[in-house]
Amino acid sequence: FRVGVHIADVATFIPPYSALDYEAGLRSTSVYLVQRVIPMLPPLLCEELCSLNPGVERFAFSVVWDLDADGNIRSQWAGRSVICSCAKLAYPMVQDMIEGRFERETCPATIHGGHTWDEVVGDCLALHQIAMRMRKARFDNGALRLDNVRLTFRMDKDGNPVSAGQYVQQEANQLVEEFMLLANMSVAQIISKAFPELAMLRRHPPPNERKLKELQCVADDCSLQID
């Protein structure tokens, strides 16, 4: 399987030390509110030129792998690219594909570039199978799972929040998460190899012995066994 992860090449449109670069540095990030977004970049960039919209060519940074069915990397390429995606999918659409209840007739997305829904659904299901095997291998190797609660809001006709609920992570979310992690790890390895004296790698310190003993005491009082 050939799989690629792509992110917009924003640097193409923002010269270093320009006024746009300075303003983006002050804002640091786009701020997502319940009913609107305060963007880091002008709309022409964040909504058009630096958005990987379907059916149009866009500058990107890409990592492309040849993977086997278990997600093992057989070969890898990373660099600047020009991509043209065939569709813009949402998590619920992909989740419907995974659960076998996707209805192309009612799907709001449009297919571009001569591709078909059969191809898109087949690719999503293949990615799902690879991602689930990669996820299982990560946790079998001791990966830490951190589930932070995210809220969703329901709005009235005026855009005011009227209720809140918990956002539920599903297999479609995990599919994207696995390949994002694979891209992050691949790029980190490339950077550390190319710039061994400059690469910044996050390293966790050894566990605090005193806190571990306190945890052991609490666990013993609750009749819980800790390995």
CYANA upper distance limits for C-alpha pairs under 8 A (distance plus 0.5 A):
  1 PHE  CA     66 ASP  CA      6.05
  1 PHE  CA     67 LEU  CA      5.66
  1 PHE  CA     68 ASP  CA      6.72
  1 PHE  CA     69 ALA  CA      7.92
  2 ARG  CA     64 VAL  CA      7.45
  2 ARG  CA     65 TRP  CA      6.13
  2 ARG  CA     66 ASP  CA      5.01
  2 ARG  CA     67 LEU  CA      6.76
  3 VAL  CA     64 VAL  CA      6.14
  3 VAL  CA     65 TRP  CA      5.89
  3 VAL  CA     66 ASP  CA      7.00
  3 VAL  CA     67 LEU  CA      7.80
  4 GLY  CA     62 SER  CA      7.16
  4 GLY  CA     63 VAL  CA      6.08
  4 GLY  CA     64 VAL  CA      4.65
  4 GLY  CA     65 TRP  CA      6.82
  5 VAL  CA     62 SER  CA      6.18
  5 VAL  CA     63 VAL  CA      5.91
  5 VAL  CA     64 VAL  CA      7.01
  5 VAL  CA    179 PHE  CA      7.71
  5 VAL  CA    180 MET  CA      7.81
  5 VAL  CA    183 ALA  CA      7.24
  6 HIS  CA     60 ALA  CA      6.60
  6 HIS  CA     61 PHE  CA      6.18
  6 HIS  CA     62 SER  CA      4.91
  6 HIS  CA     63 VAL  CA      7.10
  7 ILE  CA     52 LEU  CA      8.30
  7 ILE  CA     60 ALA  CA      5.89
  7 ILE  CA     61 PHE  CA      5.88
  7 ILE  CA     62 SER  CA      7.04
  8 ALA  CA     50 CYS  CA      5.83
  8 ALA  CA     51 SER  CA      6.98
  8 ALA  CA     52 LEU  CA      7.07
  8 ALA  CA     58 ARG  CA      7.79
  8 ALA  CA     59 PHE  CA      6.59
  8 ALA  CA     60 ALA  CA      4.78
  8 ALA  CA     61 PHE  CA      6.74
  9 ASP  CA     50 CYS  CA      7.33
  9 ASP  CA     59 PHE  CA      5.87
  9 ASP  CA     60 ALA  CA      4.84
  9 ASP  CA     61 PHE  CA      6.15
  9 ASP  CA     80 ARG  CA      8.19
 10 VAL  CA     14 ILE  CA      7.23
 10 VAL  CA     50 CYS  CA      6.42
 10 VAL  CA     60 ALA  CA      8.45
 11 ALA  CA     15 PRO  CA      7.45
 12 THR  CA     59 PHE  CA      8.37
 13 PHE  CA     45 LEU  CA      8.50
 14 ILE  CA     18 SER  CA      7.63
 14 ILE  CA     20 LEU  CA      6.97
 14 ILE  CA     21 ASP  CA      6.52
 15 PRO  CA     20 LEU  CA      8.39
 15 PRO  CA     21 ASP  CA      7.32
 16 PRO  CA     21 ASP  CA      6.64
 17 TYR  CA     21 ASP  CA      6.13
 17 TYR  CA     22 TYR  CA      6.74
 18 SER  CA     22 TYR  CA      6.71
 19 ALA  CA     23 GLU  CA      6.67
 20 LEU  CA     24 ALA  CA      6.58
 20 LEU  CA     41 LEU  CA      8.34
 21 ASP  CA     25 GLY  CA      6.64
 22 TYR  CA     26 LEU  CA      6.90
 23 GLU  CA     27 ARG  CA      6.88
 24 ALA  CA     28 SER  CA      6.34
 24 ALA  CA     29 THR  CA      8.00
 24 ALA  CA     40 MET  CA      6.03
 24 ALA  CA     41 LEU  CA      6.81
 27 ARG  CA     40 MET  CA      6.25
 28 SER  CA     40 MET  CA      7.26
 29 THR  CA     39 PRO  CA      7.82
 29 THR  CA     40 MET  CA      5.78
 30 SER  CA     37 VAL  CA      7.42
 30 SER  CA     38 ILE  CA      6.18
 30 SER  CA     39 PRO  CA      4.87
 30 SER  CA     40 MET  CA      5.08
 30 SER  CA     41 LEU  CA      8.32
 31 VAL  CA     37 VAL  CA      6.23
 31 VAL  CA     38 ILE  CA      5.56
 31 VAL  CA     39 PRO  CA      6.90
 31 VAL  CA     40 MET  CA      8.24
 32 TYR  CA     36 ARG  CA      6.92
 32 TYR  CA     37 VAL  CA      5.09
 32 TYR  CA     38 ILE  CA      6.99
 33 LEU  CA     37 VAL  CA      6.23
 33 LEU  CA     38 ILE  CA      8.25
 34 VAL  CA    153 PHE  CA      7.55
 34 VAL  CA    161 PRO  CA      7.86
 35 GLN  CA    155 MET  CA      8.50
 35 GLN  CA    159 GLY  CA      6.53
 35 GLN  CA    160 ASN  CA      7.82
 39 PRO  CA     43 PRO  CA      8.03
 39 PRO  CA     46 CYS  CA      7.93
 40 MET  CA     46 CYS  CA      8.49
 41 LEU  CA     45 LEU  CA      6.82
 41 LEU  CA     46 CYS  CA      6.31
 42 PRO  CA     46 CYS  CA      6.76
 43 PRO  CA     47 GLU  CA      5.69
 43 PRO  CA     48 GLU  CA      7.64
 44 LEU  CA     48 GLU  CA      5.81
 44 LEU  CA     49 LEU  CA      6.86
 45 LEU  CA     49 LEU  CA      5.28
 45 LEU  CA     50 CYS  CA      5.60
 45 LEU  CA     51 SER  CA      7.89
 46 CYS  CA     50 CYS  CA      5.75
 46 CYS  CA     51 SER  CA      6.46
 47 GLU  CA     51 SER  CA      6.02
 48 GLU  CA     52 LEU  CA      8.38
 48 GLU  CA     53 ASN  CA      7.87
 49 LEU  CA     58 ARG  CA      7.42
 50 CYS  CA     58 ARG  CA      7.78
 50 CYS  CA     59 PHE  CA      8.18
 51 SER  CA     58 ARG  CA      8.19
 52 LEU  CA     56 VAL  CA      8.46
 52 LEU  CA     58 ARG  CA      6.69
 52 LEU  CA     84 CYS  CA      8.19
 52 LEU  CA     85 SER  CA      7.68
 53 ASN  CA     58 ARG  CA      8.43
 53 ASN  CA     84 CYS  CA      8.40
 53 ASN  CA     85 SER  CA      7.45
 53 ASN  CA     87 ALA  CA      8.46
 53 ASN  CA     88 LYS  CA      7.47
 54 PRO  CA     84 CYS  CA      6.86
 54 PRO  CA     85 SER  CA      5.18
 54 PRO  CA     86 CYS  CA      5.72
 54 PRO  CA     87 ALA  CA      5.59
 54 PRO  CA     88 LYS  CA      6.46
 54 PRO  CA    112 HIS  CA      7.38
 55 GLY  CA     84 CYS  CA      6.30
 55 GLY  CA     85 SER  CA      6.44
 55 GLY  CA     86 CYS  CA      6.22
 55 GLY  CA     87 ALA  CA      7.86
 55 GLY  CA    112 HIS  CA      5.81
 55 GLY  CA    113 GLY  CA      7.06
 56 VAL  CA     84 CYS  CA      5.87
 56 VAL  CA     85 SER  CA      7.79
 57 GLU  CA     82 VAL  CA      6.72
 57 GLU  CA     83 ILE  CA      5.97
 57 GLU  CA     84 CYS  CA      5.09
 57 GLU  CA     85 SER  CA      8.37
 58 ARG  CA     82 VAL  CA      5.92
 58 ARG  CA     83 ILE  CA      6.00
 58 ARG  CA     84 CYS  CA      6.94
 59 PHE  CA     80 ARG  CA      7.93
 59 PHE  CA     81 SER  CA      6.46
 59 PHE  CA     82 VAL  CA      5.14
 59 PHE  CA     83 ILE  CA      7.16
 60 ALA  CA     80 ARG  CA      6.33
 60 ALA  CA     81 SER  CA      5.64
 60 ALA  CA     82 VAL  CA      6.27
 60 ALA  CA     83 ILE  CA      7.30
 61 PHE  CA     78 ALA  CA      8.06
 61 PHE  CA     79 GLY  CA      6.18
 61 PHE  CA     80 ARG  CA      5.03
 61 PHE  CA     81 SER  CA      6.34
 62 SER  CA     78 ALA  CA      6.08
 62 SER  CA     79 GLY  CA      6.08
 62 SER  CA     80 ARG  CA      6.63
 62 SER  CA     81 SER  CA      6.78
 63 VAL  CA     76 GLN  CA      7.76
 63 VAL  CA     77 TRP  CA      6.30
 63 VAL  CA     78 ALA  CA      4.83
 63 VAL  CA     79 GLY  CA      7.26
 63 VAL  CA    183 ALA  CA      7.01
 63 VAL  CA    186 SER  CA      8.45
 63 VAL  CA    187 VAL  CA      8.46
 64 VAL  CA     76 GLN  CA      6.25
 64 VAL  CA     77 TRP  CA      5.69
 64 VAL  CA     78 ALA  CA      6.75
 65 TRP  CA     73 ILE  CA      6.89
 65 TRP  CA     74 ARG  CA      7.74
 65 TRP  CA     75 SER  CA      6.19
 65 TRP  CA     76 GLN  CA      4.95
 65 TRP  CA     77 TRP  CA      6.94
 66 ASP  CA     73 ILE  CA      6.53
 66 ASP  CA     74 ARG  CA      5.86
 66 ASP  CA     75 SER  CA      5.68
 66 ASP  CA     76 GLN  CA      6.95
 67 LEU  CA     71 GLY  CA      5.77
 67 LEU  CA     72 ASN  CA      5.91
 67 LEU  CA     73 ILE  CA      5.27
 67 LEU  CA     74 ARG  CA      6.08
 67 LEU  CA     75 SER  CA      7.92
 68 ASP  CA     72 ASN  CA      6.03
 68 ASP  CA     73 ILE  CA      7.39
 68 ASP  CA     74 ARG  CA      7.58
 69 ALA  CA    129 GLN  CA      8.35
 69 ALA  CA    130 ILE  CA      6.28
 70 ASP  CA    130 ILE  CA      6.16
 70 ASP  CA    133 ARG  CA      6.11
 70 ASP  CA    134 MET  CA      6.95
 71 GLY  CA    130 ILE  CA      6.03
 71 GLY  CA    131 ALA  CA      7.67
 71 GLY  CA    133 ARG  CA      7.47
 71 GLY  CA    134 MET  CA      6.22
 85 SER  CA    112 HIS  CA      8.22
 86 CYS  CA    111 ILE  CA      6.09
 86 CYS  CA    112 HIS  CA      5.10
 86 CYS  CA    113 GLY  CA      6.45
 86 CYS  CA    115 HIS  CA      7.51
 87 ALA  CA    109 ALA  CA      7.14
 87 ALA  CA    110 THR  CA      6.56
 87 ALA  CA    111 ILE  CA      5.69
 87 ALA  CA    112 HIS  CA      6.86
 88 LYS  CA    109 ALA  CA      6.84
 88 LYS  CA    110 THR  CA      8.08
 89 LEU  CA     93 MET  CA      6.92
 89 LEU  CA     94 VAL  CA      7.59
 89 LEU  CA    109 ALA  CA      7.15
 90 ALA  CA     94 VAL  CA      7.13
 91 TYR  CA     95 GLN  CA      6.56
 91 TYR  CA    172 ALA  CA      6.19
 91 TYR  CA    173 ASN  CA      7.06
 92 PRO  CA     96 ASP  CA      6.63
 92 PRO  CA    172 ALA  CA      8.08
 93 MET  CA     97 MET  CA      6.96
 93 MET  CA    102 PHE  CA      7.35
 93 MET  CA    107 CYS  CA      8.18
 94 VAL  CA     98 ILE  CA      6.77
 94 VAL  CA    102 PHE  CA      8.47
 94 VAL  CA    124 CYS  CA      7.47
 94 VAL  CA    172 ALA  CA      6.34
 95 GLN  CA     99 GLU  CA      6.68
 95 GLN  CA    170 GLN  CA      7.83
 95 GLN  CA    171 GLU  CA      7.19
 95 GLN  CA    172 ALA  CA      5.67
 96 ASP  CA    100 GLY  CA      6.48
 96 ASP  CA    101 ARG  CA      5.60
 96 ASP  CA    102 PHE  CA      5.18
 97 MET  CA    101 ARG  CA      6.61
 97 MET  CA    102 PHE  CA      5.39
 97 MET  CA    121 VAL  CA      6.87
 97 MET  CA    124 CYS  CA      8.02
 97 MET  CA    125 LEU  CA      7.68
 98 ILE  CA    124 CYS  CA      8.35
 98 ILE  CA    125 LEU  CA      6.74
 98 ILE  CA    128 HIS  CA      8.05
 98 ILE  CA    171 GLU  CA      8.39
 98 ILE  CA    172 ALA  CA      8.17
103 GLU  CA    107 CYS  CA      6.84
104 ARG  CA    117 TRP  CA      7.62
111 ILE  CA    115 HIS  CA      6.91
111 ILE  CA    116 THR  CA      7.28
111 ILE  CA    117 TRP  CA      7.83
115 HIS  CA    119 GLU  CA      7.24
115 HIS  CA    120 VAL  CA      8.16
116 THR  CA    120 VAL  CA      6.98
117 TRP  CA    121 VAL  CA      6.42
118 ASP  CA    122 GLY  CA      6.46
119 GLU  CA    123 ASP  CA      6.57
120 VAL  CA    124 CYS  CA      6.69
121 VAL  CA    125 LEU  CA      6.68
122 GLY  CA    126 ALA  CA      6.67
123 ASP  CA    127 LEU  CA      6.61
124 CYS  CA    128 HIS  CA      6.58
125 LEU  CA    129 GLN  CA      6.81
126 ALA  CA    130 ILE  CA      6.88
127 LEU  CA    131 ALA  CA      6.45
127 LEU  CA    175 LEU  CA      7.54
128 HIS  CA    132 MET  CA      6.62
128 HIS  CA    171 GLU  CA      8.28
128 HIS  CA    172 ALA  CA      8.05
128 HIS  CA    175 LEU  CA      6.12
129 GLN  CA    133 ARG  CA      6.97
130 ILE  CA    134 MET  CA      6.72
131 ALA  CA    135 ARG  CA      6.50
131 ALA  CA    174 GLN  CA      7.99
131 ALA  CA    175 LEU  CA      5.83
131 ALA  CA    178 GLU  CA      6.30
131 ALA  CA    179 PHE  CA      7.67
132 MET  CA    136 LYS  CA      6.66
132 MET  CA    174 GLN  CA      8.45
132 MET  CA    175 LEU  CA      7.73
133 ARG  CA    137 ALA  CA      6.70
134 MET  CA    138 ARG  CA      6.72
134 MET  CA    178 GLU  CA      7.55
135 ARG  CA    139 PHE  CA      6.92
135 ARG  CA    178 GLU  CA      7.08
136 LYS  CA    140 ASP  CA      6.52
137 ALA  CA    141 ASN  CA      6.67
138 ARG  CA    142 GLY  CA      7.11
138 ARG  CA    143 ALA  CA      5.96
139 PHE  CA    143 ALA  CA      5.14
139 PHE  CA    144 LEU  CA      7.70
149 VAL  CA    166 GLN  CA      7.29
149 VAL  CA    167 TYR  CA      7.77
150 ARG  CA    166 GLN  CA      6.36
150 ARG  CA    167 TYR  CA      5.84
151 LEU  CA    164 ALA  CA      7.02
151 LEU  CA    165 GLY  CA      6.09
151 LEU  CA    166 GLN  CA      5.19
151 LEU  CA    167 TYR  CA      5.91
152 THR  CA    164 ALA  CA      6.07
152 THR  CA    165 GLY  CA      5.76
152 THR  CA    166 GLN  CA      6.44
152 THR  CA    167 TYR  CA      6.17
153 PHE  CA    161 PRO  CA      6.51
153 PHE  CA    162 VAL  CA      7.79
153 PHE  CA    163 SER  CA      6.23
153 PHE  CA    164 ALA  CA      4.93
153 PHE  CA    165 GLY  CA      6.93
154 ARG  CA    161 PRO  CA      6.11
154 ARG  CA    162 VAL  CA      6.30
154 ARG  CA    163 SER  CA      5.82
154 ARG  CA    164 ALA  CA      6.76
155 MET  CA    159 GLY  CA      5.80
155 MET  CA    160 ASN  CA      5.70
155 MET  CA    161 PRO  CA      4.85
155 MET  CA    162 VAL  CA      6.08
155 MET  CA    163 SER  CA      7.88
156 ASP  CA    160 ASN  CA      5.98
156 ASP  CA    161 PRO  CA      6.94
156 ASP  CA    162 VAL  CA      6.91
169 GLN  CA    173 ASN  CA      6.49
169 GLN  CA    174 GLN  CA      7.97
170 GLN  CA    174 GLN  CA      7.01
171 GLU  CA    175 LEU  CA      6.60
172 ALA  CA    176 VAL  CA      7.18
173 ASN  CA    177 GLU  CA      6.66
174 GLN  CA    178 GLU  CA      6.59
175 LEU  CA    179 PHE  CA      7.32
176 VAL  CA    180 MET  CA      6.65
177 GLU  CA    181 LEU  CA      6.64
178 GLU  CA    182 LEU  CA      6.72
179 PHE  CA    183 ALA  CA      6.59
180 MET  CA    184 ASN  CA      6.67
181 LEU  CA    185 MET  CA      6.63
182 LEU  CA    186 SER  CA      6.56
183 ALA  CA    187 VAL  CA      6.60
184 ASN  CA    188 ALA  CA      6.57
185 MET  CA    189 GLN  CA      6.71
186 SER  CA    190 ILE  CA      6.82
187 VAL  CA    191 ILE  CA      6.65
188 ALA  CA    192 SER  CA      6.56
188 ALA  CA    201 LEU  CA      8.34
189 GLN  CA    193 LYS  CA      6.54
190 ILE  CA    194 ALA  CA      6.62
191 ILE  CA    195 PHE  CA      6.25
191 ILE  CA    196 PRO  CA      8.06
191 ILE  CA    199 ALA  CA      6.74
192 SER  CA    196 PRO  CA      5.37
192 SER  CA    198 LEU  CA      8.26
192 SER  CA    199 ALA  CA      5.68
192 SER  CA    200 MET  CA      8.38
192 SER  CA    201 LEU  CA      8.45
195 PHE  CA    199 ALA  CA      6.15
207 PRO  CA    212 LEU  CA      7.84
208 ASN  CA    212 LEU  CA      6.73
209 GLU  CA    213 LYS  CA      6.76
210 ARG  CA    214 GLU  CA      6.85
211 LYS  CA    215 LEU  CA      6.62
212 LEU  CA    216 GLN  CA      6.65
213 LYS  CA    217 CYS  CA      6.76
214 GLU  CA    218 VAL  CA      6.83
215 LEU  CA    219 ALA  CA      6.57
216 GLN  CA    220 ASP  CA      6.56
216 GLN  CA    226 ILE  CA      7.68
217 CYS  CA    221 ASP  CA      6.77
218 VAL  CA    222 CYS  CA      6.88
219 ALA  CA    223 SER  CA      6.62
219 ALA  CA    224 LEU  CA      5.37
219 ALA  CA    225 GLN  CA      7.15
219 ALA  CA    226 ILE  CA      7.76
220 ASP  CA    224 LEU  CA      6.20
220 ASP  CA    225 GLN  CA      7.46
